[in-house]
């Protein structure tokens, strides 16, 4: 066994199997585990996926939402233990892989058309 096969076998133990198929433009709700004192709770972060990166154990998504008039972006490692669950709420029609142009838009201009050809 070479080194790359050993790395893949170790990574395979930590991969999540219950993740949905996610595309750029989708509206998702990511449940994030938050530690407050001795308690742990799951806080949802809902927004539009503007970028997907890498693959395998390093796969990540960038989710953008508007909170009190300010754009907030968070990057989530999909296979990290902090990410409790991901739910696709709506499929968006996007013609490119990275939707960074949405950063320059305000209000209703940030909306994407809904896509019905892919199941949720």
Buried (B, 14 or more C-beta within 10 A) or exposed (E): EEEEEEEEEEEEEEEBEEEEEBBBBBBBBBBBBEEEEEEEEEEEBEBBBBBBEEEEBEBBBBBBBEEEEEBEBEEBBBBEEEBBBBEBEEBBEBEEEEBEEBEEEEEEEBEBEEBEEEEE
